[in-house]
Amino acid sequence: MAVVEELIRVENENGLSFGDYTLNAKKKVSDFEFHGDMYKVKTYRDITKLEKNELFVYESVPGTSVFDFEETDVRTEFEVEGFEDTQITLELEAGATLLFSDNFDDYLPFVEVRHEGVMMKSFQPLIYAVDAENITIKGEGTLDGQGKKWWMEFFRVMIDLKDNGMRDINKYQPMWDAQNDTTAIYAETNKDYVSTLQRRFFRPPFIQPVRCKKVKIEGVKIVNSPFWTVNPEFCDNVVVTGVTIHNVPSPNTDGINPESCRNVHISDCHISVGDDCITIKSGRDAQARRLGVPCENITITNCTMLSGHGGVVIGSEMSGSVRKVTISNCVFDGTDRGIRIKSTRGRGGVVEDIRVSNIVMSNIKQEAVVLNLKYSQMPAEAKSERTPIFRNVHISGMTVTDVKTPIKIVGLEEAPISDIVLRDIHIQGARQKCIFEDCERITMDNVIINGEEIKLK
């Protein structure tokens, strides 16, 4: 049996496809056993070419597909086209690494994605599901996105745009123009995002299920994401637990970003990334307000965050609103900021009913707590549906050592941040004073900074 080195496609009659991939570990799979409408791989001694309409599975049971990798270096893109009661499990055993292709062409054709809060056609995510149910990614192995080529092309495009204006420097930019209603996208987007849209090259997130139910990611290590790492969109009942995410310093490689999702549980994760560690979002500007899907019922607990622009962040894409969020029992060590809630004029939406408790921070480069409605310095405008609102945020039981700015709350003249409670917060080693601008009904109780209790006048 020859080793499979060419690109193959694995599909089944239900429309499930796990993309073009190369099995390059010089291993072979043998001992296939027919099981319903799928194949069961009993051993990993041999590899044979899998023909169209076959599934590469391991220990399957009726109604369930399990993709189990042992010690196998696989370059792949996984795609799940939705059908009712999907029940797909991707399992990586300890020592296994799933190595994803860094050939951009392997992520064509463009598909519907959400990129930084904007619905568009762009590269397929490395693991992608649409309108599916019962999806599990688990195990003790590693998912490696090999993001370096994506990061370098991002920098090349960004620098060329700055130096030479809009022009095509790769084949994907005119493809993006051709496959998107660019007039509508620009019309529904703030001026502060125009320079980003002009790049016309948008890296794929690592894992992006869209409109899915019962999604679980457990135990795996995820490294070198091209862009955001775990990014469920419009999903219900999402669990991310015991996951390690490590992205070396790299652009926009956020850790876990649920967007316009409900009933999300994030726990026991260890995150060190090139941007925000965990961010809760609900879309950008007029398009997201029109869709009107909030991010709500979110719990985040028992996580550790190291490198990252923020430990736990809400926004700035929050135009569909964010509400009913709890953040508890977490440690931030070395992040740029701790708890960060950010937005800007033109977003609209409401962030409300947020509770933060039992947080320990150290070595925070900027603010320990920051609520900022002037994130992108948009020009002043009258209050309208474009005006973002922050209210009803309760933060308690926080210990911080070594931080630049302890607390910063900056609202808008037309929309002050309101109804904030800060209680039992102890901060040592703060190098600057707190900042409070355009905010009202702020309650401070036992807030000690550098040994002195802070009260608002």
RAMOGI-V169491 format. One record per helix or strand of 2 or more residues. SS is the DSSP state (H for helix, E for strand). FROM is the first residue (numbers start at 1). TO is the last residue. Records with the same first field share a line. If there is no record, write none. Layout:
BEGIN
SS: FROM-TO, FROM-TO
END
This chain:
BEGIN
E: 8-11, 16-23, 32-35, 38-41, 64-69, 74-75, 78-81, 88-92, 97-99, 111-115, 118-122, 127-130, 133-139, 142-144, 207-210, 213-218, 221-223, 236-241, 244-246, 262-267, 270-272, 278-281, 295-301, 304-305, 312-314, 322-333, 339-342, 350-372, 389-410, 417-432, 435-437, 439-449, 452-453
H: 104-107, 148-164, 171-179, 182-187, 191-197, 285-291
END
